[in-house]
Structures are given as C-alpha cells and as structure tokens.
Amino acid sequence: MAASTGRHYWLAVALVAASPAFGQLNKPGTAPARGPDAPKVETEKSSASTIEADPQGNASIVPESEFDAALPPLSGDINAPLEAMPGVAPAAPASSAEAAAAAPIGDTLPPPAAEDPQLAQPLAPLGTFDTAPLVTAADIKDKDAPEIRYEAVLRGLEKLELNDEFKSLSALEKGDGKAANATQVAARGKEDEALAVRLAKSIGYYDATAISTIETPAVEAGSDKPGKLRAIVSVSPGRLYKLSSVTVNAAAVTPPDLITRNLPLKAGDAIEAARIQGAEANVSLVLPQQGYPFVAVGDRDILLDDVAAEATGAYTLPVDPGPRSSFGQLTTAGDPVFDIDHLNIFPRFRQGDLYDQRKRDDLRDALVATGLFSTASVEPVRTGRPGPDGTEQVDLLVRQTAGPARSLAGNLGYSTGQGFRAEGSWTHRNLFPPEGALIASAVGGTQEQGLSGTFRRSNAGKRDRTFTVLAAATHSNYDAFNAFTGTLSARWSYDSTPIWQKRITYYYGGELVGTNESVYDFAAGERRRRTYGIAALPGQVQWDASDDLLNPTRGYRVRLTVSPETAVSGGIKPYVRTMVEGTFYYPATKSLVVAGRARAGSIQGIARDDLAPSRRYYGGGGGSVRGYGYQRLGPFDPNGDPVGGRSLNEFSLEARYRFGDFGIVPFVDAGNSYASSLPKGSDLRIGAGIGGRFYTNFGPMRIDVATPLNRRPGDGRIALYISIGQAY
C-alpha cells in the first residue's frame, strides 16, 4: 500500500553526508594536501627545469610543462605497434654467465627443481573417489547439537484479533517448540518481530513496534536438565490510522458516481490493507460490467499525518476508465473450429448493447463447453467506430485452438432386481461440422443388452438447442416382460447446461417403435409373445427454480410429460401417456438439506392388456420406491410376475446430511402402480433405508440400502442400489 508523509512507507531516500573527518577530495593533477605535521619531501633540483609550486606553496615533483613535453606522440592507429622510447637504445642480449655475474648476489635465483614425474600423470576418475561423508547430519544432531525445547508466547495482539493469523505464519510456531540451540530460537523470534509489525500495519497500526526476548528458566531442583526456554514476542500497536479523505482522480463516467459508488471507502475508515485492496478490486470488477472494458486502476497514494492529534491518512486513487463501450462484432483468429456464422449463435447479447464483461465471459464459457477447443479466449478490441448513446463499439476477438474431438465414456451401476448394468460409448463431437456428433453406444447387463447410434447437432441454429436422431436395438429380460425392441426417434430439445441452468426447458419429437414382447394373456391363462408397432409424439416441459443442476440444495422443480401414442396390434388404438412430477429442496442447516418428491402418471384411452408391457407403468427400484425390486410394485399375474398398470403414484422424503466430501442420507419412499387409469391413494407400499454419498466434480456417487416396511410374500428383506447422481 503506497503511503507518503514526513515518514514515507513506500519511497526510500538514501542520504549521504560529507564530513571534514574524511579530508578533502583532490582533483586529478594536484598533489595530496598536507597538514602542518606532514613530513617534508625533498627533491633534487635539475638545471634543465624549474620547480613549480601550487597556490598553497606545495612544491610539485615534476613541473606540468616538463611532464607534458616528456610524453611521446601518439599514433592515430590504435592497432599500430608500440614505438620505442626516444634516446633509449635496446640492450644487447647478455650471456647467462655475464647476467649472473652482473646480478647482485642477493638477487641470484636458484636453479629450477626437477619436475616430479607424478605431476605428469592423468588425474584419477571422480567415480573412484569415496564420497561418503565422514560425519552425517544425524551424527551431528545426535552428538554435537542436542535438541532444546521452548515455549512461544505472544503479547499485545489480542485486542487486534490477530493471534490466529500470527500463529499460522509464525516461525516460532512452525518450529513446534523445538530448536537446535538458543541462537536458532532467537533468530525465529526476530522473524516474528517483523511478522507482528507487518500484521499490525496491515490493519492500520502504522506505529506498531515489536521486540522478542528469550527467558532462560533456572534448572529444576533435583534435575540436571534445564527447563523450557520462553520466546516472548511483545507487540506495541500504537495508534490506529484512519482515512481523513478519499479522492478519486478520473475522467467523467456515466453515471457520474459509477466509480465512487463502487469504491466502498469513506473518511473515518481504518486504513486496512485488505479492505482497501478489496475496494479497488471492486472498481476493476464492476466497471467492465457497466460499459468500461479498458478501465485501469492506478497506484494508490496514502499521505499519513502522524503530527495531528488523530493519526490519519489522505487517500488518493487514480483511475483511467477508458472509453464507454458497446458490443460490436465478433472476429476470429487461430484454428478455424467454428466459422463466424456459427460463432454468432453463442453470444447472449446484440450488437449495440452496452458492454458487460459477464456476457463476454459467458461467451467464452459456452465455447469451452462444446469440448472442441484446447484453448479459447475472447478479447475486447477497440475499433473507433461510434456506437449508440455516445459509446464506442468494441469488437470481440475469438482466438480458437482446436482440441481433440473424440472421447470414450462409461458408467457402471447395480440395483436389486435389475442387476449389474454397464454402458460404454464412443463420441466424435464434430464429425459433421459444426458440432455434428456421432455417438456409438453399447449396453451390457444382467437383464439388458443393446446397441445404439446417435446423431446429435448441438447449438442447432440457436444456443443450447439440440437436434437428435437415435436408432437403437435392445433386449430386455425382466420379471415383467421379455422384449426385443427396435427404436427410431428424432427430437428437438432446449436444455440446461452446467454454465447456464435455465428456468424453462423442453423437448418435443417423434418416435417409431417395433417390439416383440412376452405378455400374460389372462384369457388364455398363459404368457405369449406378441409384436407391437407404436408411433408416439412425446413432449416435455420443465420449470426449474433449484440452485444447482446436479446437486440442488434449495428451490423446486416441476415437470410435465405428455406423449400421444398409437398402438398397432390387431388394430389402431390411440391413447395418451402423461406424467407429472414435482421435487423440492430445503436447506434446514448448512449441512442438512431436506428433499422431497411426488410423482403421478396416467394412461388414458386404452385397455391395459392392449398396451405393450414396455409402455405400462411400474413401481419399485432405485428411481422409484426403494426397498422393493425393480418393477415389482403393481398388479401381478397368477404366476407372481408383475404385469404393470395404467397409473402410478410415488412419494419420497430424504434428509441429506453432508460433511466434507461425504454424506449420509436417511430416506423413506412410498408408492404403487394400479390397473386403473387414475392412481389411488390406497395400498401404498413403503420402503425406508439409509444411503451414503461421495461428492465429486461430476456429481455425487450414491449407495443406498433399503428395506420394505410392509413387505409382501416374495419381497426381499434388503435391497441395494449403486449409481451416480442423487435419487432426484
């Protein structure tokens, strides 16, 4: 935090003082100044020169003129060889005997020693040396540096409520009361002095000081071991500095109070670092949401006044808001994953709308959610083009980098009555650009097997609108029926996504089904196989007021499904299947969510025995009434196998208690299916149990164990369900 005053916290100025004790600096070309007691230097006068003196009377060793005249002329070529000194003849080489005779006796050099042959040998490789240390760190610790114990004490920060933060950063606390010696304890205390002062200043106490002391207790009686050292850090916070004024230097913005309104600081507030930084960050966050994408918040200045009766600081913040802007056009660069026409499907704004950073971020998130980019960025670019209401149009540059388009996926589950079920899929998300995906899936399970192929066009002409074509062949072998089914369907849907959970979602489409199924013939008193042809126009609409798509904790949802259908089996028989469902979520505490569900279904216009068994309503199982087997609730044939009904009702209540990434969920379910076209409130079957949850990024993993409370003959005592996602 920049501050300035008679004391400057953010501008350090080093001052250097010149003192007479350091003497005088002599300029080049002058002799050293001498004091009155300096020894005299005598020089022999030459007949060819005159001794000069400086103004103080100090004689020069060589006159300036004579020195300049003695300098040899210099060549302009810096690479030329050095010239010989004039008047100096080169010396004739002398024999070694003459040189030895001419040299003084004291300067005679001894003959060189004979070279040691070992010095000429190559060095041994480094790998041949023994690098094991003679003394290890453990030896030093055990023998030479016995561990001492200490106790850390903090005084003076209690009123500032900084004890917890200090302890989380303290060097003394991190030492866990152990050190090699008292010097190490003292060094940690010095570190904590600086920490305590820094923490105090961070909340406005700029006069804070701290000192650390070490107390050595006396040796306990009857023991030769000293007691624990006490490392004490004492803090004196001083005065609390408060803002005396808040000044923003910025150009005019619209509305005029846009910056000051979003800078939550006022005179009298404590000069707290976190508060001030948060206020400035709020300006940087809000202005791009209000039409100023290029805002730049400068460096603050706080002028502290510690002379007045109250310690204050004058706050000044420079802000460059940049031009007020509106949305322009999309441009693109990089790998051409999408062209401009398809990119223009994603924005949730129109050209000319006031710029809002949140809508720019939403555009980027939508692109990333397609799964076709390794990286994608959206950057505002100034254009200079005028926009509405005096704004400048800003284009958005979309930088595309293609990512892998293929993926593999799978899931595995188990439930009593349905057995194991595994599903795997291969997807190419952009085989038919733009965003035309091909999905091949396979299902293998105890009671279900199948293959399917799906064409899916995501963002088909509109963001989050999907067109799907499905072809599937399945075999189902349940207690209620055994069926070989072929399906061809097409559907338009408008769906919620993890980045945009919508209030209203819907789908509509068409479906053709051909199925050969086992069905109990009550007239013949036996099961027979029958082939059905079905044409359907299913549609669904949902209102979602919950707070999360995968793991809601508050709110509610209401869903209505209607499917007009025609059965072709011994004649054309039209009918309508309907289902209405409502769920709610109530946060009783921070850790406990109460969730409930009610569901009712009805089939009108056809007799039950004219319906294909796979189109009837059944109750029981992990997504219905837990505790009972899959499809085991409803009417039965004389052999004890379910035959399904034309209506259904279900109720459920859960208490979802979460701790960390885990949860416990006690629950109770009730419901049944009926032969009549409208559900009844009688003969409800009730199941209760408890479940475990493990919460992941892609939703909770669920394990539920339940038991039927009003068990019928043939019902199991315990049912187990394992899957991904909440029950509802």
Residue, then its C-alpha position, 0 to 999 in steps of 0.5 A: m500500500a503506497a503511503s507518503t508523509g514526513r515518514h514515507y512507507w513506500l519511497a526510500v531516500a538514501l542520504v549521504a553526508a560529507s564530513p571534514a573527518f574524511g579530508q578533502l577530495n583532490k582533483p586529478g593533477t594536484a598533489p595530496a594536501r598536507g597538514p602542518d605535521a606532514p613530513k617534508v619531501e625533498t627533491e633534487k633540483s635539475s638545471a634543465s627545469t624549474i620547480e613549480a609550486d601550487p597556490q598553497g606553496n606545495a612544491s610539485i615533483v615534476p613541473e606540468s610543462e616538463f611532464d607534458a613535453a616528456l610524453p611521446p606522440l601518439s599514433g592515430d592507429i590504435n592497432a599500430p605497434l608500440e614505438a620505442m622510447p626516444g634516446v633509449a637504445p635496446a640492450a644487447p642480449a647478455s650471456s647467462a654467465e655475464a647476467a649472473a655475474a652482473a646480478p647482485i648476489g642477493d638477487t641470484l635465483p636458484p636453479p629450477a627443481a626437477e619436475d616430479p614425474q607424478l605431476a605428469q600423470p592423468l588425474a584419477p576418475l571422480g567415480t573412484f573417489d569415496t564420497a561418503p561423508l565422514v560425519t552425517a547430519a544425524d551424527i551431528k544432531d545426535k552428538d554435537a547439537p542436542e535438541i532444546r525445547y521452548e515455549a512461544v508466547l505472544r503479547g499485545l495482539e489480542k485486542l487486534e484479533l490477530n493471534d490466529e493469523f500470527k500463529s499460522l505464519s509464525a516461525l516460532e510456531k512452525g518450529d513446534g517448540k523445538a530448536a537446535n540451540a538458543t541462537q536458532v530460537a532467537a533468530r525465529g523470534k526476530e522473524d516474528e518481530a517483523l511478522a507482528v509489525r507487518l500484521a499490525k500495519s496491515i490493519g492500520y497500526y502504522d506505529a506498531t513496534a515489536i521486540s522478542t526476548i528469550e527467558t532462560p528458566a533456572v534448572e529444576a531442583g533435583s534435575d540436571k536438565p534445564g527447563k523450557l526456554r520462553a520466546i516472548v514476542s511483545v507487540s506495541p500497536g500504537r495508534l490506529y490510522k484512519l482515512s481523513s479523505v478519499t479522492v478519486n482522480a478520473a475522467a467523467v463516467t456515466p453515471p457520474d458516481l459509477i466509480t465512487r459508488n463502487l469504491p466502498l471507502k469513506a473518511g473515518d475508515a481504518i486504513e486496512a490493507a485488505r479492505i482497501q485492496g478489496a475496494e479497488a478490486n471492486v472498481s476493476l470488477v464492476l466497471p467492465q460490467q457497466g460499459y468500461p472494458f479498458v478501465a485501469v486502476g492506478d497506484r494508490d497514494i496514502l499521505l499519513d499525518d502522524v503530527a495531528a492529534e488523530a493519526t490519519g491518512a489522505y487517500t488518493l486513487p487514480v483511475d483511467p476508465g477508458p472509453r464507454s463501450s458497446f458490443g460490436q462484432l465478433t472476429t476470429a483468429g487461430d484454428p478455424v473450429f467454428d466459422i463466424d456464422h456459427l460463432n454468432i449463435f453463442p453470444r447472449f447479447r446484440q450488437g449495440d448493447l452496452y458492454d458487460q464483461r459477464k456476457r463476454d465471459d459467458l461467451r467464452d464459457a459456452l465455447v469451452a463447453t462444446g469440448l472442441f477447443s484446447t484453448a479459447s479466449v475472447e478479447p475486447v478490441r477497440t475499433g473507433r467506430p461510434g456506437p449508440d448513446g455516445t459509446e464506442q463499439v468494441d469488437l470481440l476477438v475469438r482466438q480458437t485452438a482446436g482440441p481433440a474431438r473424440s472421447l470414450a465414456g462409461n458408467l457402471g451401476y447395480s440395483t436389486g432386481q435389475g442387476f449389474r448394468a454397464e454402458g460404454s460409448w464412443t463420441h466424435r463431437n464434430l464429425f459433421p461440422p459444426e458440432g455434428a456428433l456421432i455417438a456409438s453406444a453399447v449396453g451390457g447387463t444382467q437383464e439388458q443388452g443393446l446397441s445404439g447410434t446417435f446423431r446429435r447437432s448441438n447449438a442447432g441454429k440457436r444456443d443450447r438447442t439440440f437436434t437428435v436422431l437415435a436408432a437403437a436395438t435392445h433386449s430386455n429380460y425382466d420379471a415383467f416382460n421379455a422384449f426385443t425392441g427396435t427404436l427410431s426417434a428424432r427430437w428437438s430439445y432446449d436444455s440446461t447446461p452446467i454454465w447456464q441452468k435455465r428456468i424453462t426447458y423442453y423437448y418435443g419429437g417423434e418416435l417409431v417403435g417395433t417390439n416383440e414382447s412376452v405378455y400374460d394373456f389372462a384369457a388364455g391363462e398363459r404368457r405369449r409373445r406378441t409384436y407391437g408397432i407404436a408411433a408416439l409424439p412425446g413432449q416435455v416441459q420443465w420449470d426449474a427454480s433449484d440452485d444447482l443442476l446436479n446437486p440442488t440444495r434449495g428451490y423446486r422443480v416441476r415437470l410435465t410429460v405428455s406423449p400421444e401414442t398409437a398402438v398397432s396390434g390387431g388394430i389402431k388404438p390411440y391413447v395418451r401417456t402423461m406424467v407429472e412430477g414435482t421435487f423440492y429442496y430445503p436447506a434446514t442447516k448448512s449441512l442438512v438439506v431436506a428433499g422431497r418428491a411426488r410423482a403421478g402418471s396416467i394412461q388414458g384411452i386404452a385397455r391395459d392388456d392392449l398396451a405393450p408391457s414396455r409402455r405400462y407403468y411400474g413401481g419399485g427400484g432405485g428411481s422409484v420406491r426403494g426397498y422393493g425390486y425393480q418393477r415389482l410394485g403393481p398388479f401381478d399375474p397368477n404366476g407372481d410376475p408383475v404385469g404393470g398398470r395404467s397409473l402410478n403414484e410415488f412419494s419420497l422424503e430424504a434428509r441429506y446430511r453432508f460433511g466434507d466430501f461425504g454424506i449420509v442420507p436417511f430416506v423413506d419412499a412410498g408408492n404403487s402402480y394400479a390397473s386403473s387409469l387414475p392412481k389411488g391413494s390406497d395400498l401404498r407400499i413403503g420402503a425406508g433405508i439409509g444411503g451414503r454419498f461421495y461428492t465429486n466434480f461430476g456429481p455425487m456417487r450414491i449407495d443406498v440400502a433399503t428395506p420394505l416396511n410392509r413387505r409382501p410374500g416374495d419381497g426381499r428383506i434388503a435391497l441395494y442400489i449403486s449409481i451416480g447422481q442423487a435419487y432426484 
